[in-house]
């Protein structure tokens, strides 16, 4: 079976560029699960293209689709015979993130308690927050890289509550949150007051250039942009604009569930133009809590089987970069433009 | 104390671009070690700049230097007081690599036995090989990413003996080694014969374009280039030339011990031009065995204290990328040019 032709057909029908490797991973994943969200998780390419693949594979009698899920046909079993069996061999201790939280057990306890009453994710702001362990692990990586102790840090959007983890640690010089959702800024401010740490919170729409008082002020920023080129450019570009000097650091999450590698390429090229250099890209570092509004999303409409996810299925890579001499940020104004959706996105 | 001025002075004297963050890490590291190689390991920037920093810090009476090592003066202790304490919080289970070798315990046993009689590193070819656990972990990452099972793989230079790990696994479709050192090609061929796996071995100088029979033939390549721009371009560019199709994968190691982040930036920019996209950059993934010819290197001459390293101190990041539509490799001929040394290199 020529996976190249299959990839071509699915690319053309879904308008999302996928390749042989994507098909191989998908076919390998079909040996492990019959459920749509687990399949996307294991396949690691954009949701609309995964679900389009299901249609094509059904037409080619490689799978059958029923309410019980996807099933390889006799022909399908033949096709996947020599395919790589998609397996999770990530380290169970650190869940593949490479760092330990041992040093931060007190912080972990406090953070787990405090975040319990957090506001839920809402669709209006494309929210979908990470697990508490992910937030703490991000904190630990930033700590190890020297981006926490004695540093001024800005969070551009913070439904992951990084500001609270940083605040509870007591290690930073200053923490600023710019965020569009008042429920979140209120929760963060109240938590800071109750737990006794200082925080600077402001309501900001990142489609507009960063307010002047935040430009060239910070040692590090953290953000988790929606996965369109424009949103990535806006959120990360504002982040770069907020950084103080060469050697400052930026962190962001970027998934393949809503971005093909072609889009990854465009984002990498775009960011290098700002004169930053990538220091880390950690696969599947960020694990997201199922956000509860699944049924309202395009992903749900596209899914050939209408079942809710049983476990967390949405992951993204953690990117870290540093600024170089002559770095510059993004000051473009996107007005009221919808910069949050494109053909590869599906969860907003 | 203004680290910006310090960074400027060291950059100008060493001709290597470093920044405030490098100085912070170096000062933090001085609280942990007084020995030169450990200091480089913890500081994570080019050796010549680290050792130049020692001179500058001595002149500024922040440290004193004796045969016993570097020591913070009273003034120095004041300076480092609020600096981030450089600490190892990487996961002890996977040594920060994020993957487990559990599934491969048989392979691990075999590989550890077989590699015992391997040829040592020699200076002539800028050799310095990684620990067996590093080689096995690279194998595991490539396995997880779907670049091993049923794949044609080429090693461009192989003093890390990846070909043997791949061969012993019995999982690949084919393994090719192009390598300049006959001691290594002989060892690999003999091992393959003894252990009963097939391998295609050829003596090749990567300064010249890849022989035609290897162009556009492989699903994945692995290389570990010397850290100059030209050598990276040659080794990795030949690797890309060897790849078959979009969705093929490249793996290479790149250190900060001999490359500033400015050089990292140049390499990232250069590689994106070949239309590849970075999928992973894993910090300190590769750990190198001390190569035994330390005293003959520039690093040794530059070191303010002539002591041999007590433990492995040289690490590099693991990069992985995938090819996109329209990717192309490097076919430039460097003739007999010395592409292996620049101002930031020091271990050849």
Interface residues (C-beta under 8 A of the other chain):
Chain A: X4 X7 X17 X19 X20 X21 X22 X24 X25 X28 X82 X83 X84 X85 X86 X87 X89 X90 X91 X92 X93 X94 X96 X97 X98 X99 X100 X102 X103 X140 X143 X144 X146 X148 X149 X150 X245 X246 X247 X248 X249 X261 X262 X264 X265 X268 X269 X272 X275 X276 X277 X278 X279 X280 X281 X282 X283 X317 X322 X324 X325
Chain B: X4 X7 X17 X19 X20 X21 X22 X24 X25 X28 X82 X83 X84 X85 X86 X87 X89 X90 X91 X92 X93 X94 X96 X97 X98 X99 X100 X102 X103 X140 X143 X144 X146 X148 X149 X150 X245 X246 X247 X248 X249 X261 X262 X264 X265 X268 X269 X272 X275 X276 X277 X278 X279 X280 X281 X282 X283 X317 X322 X324 X325
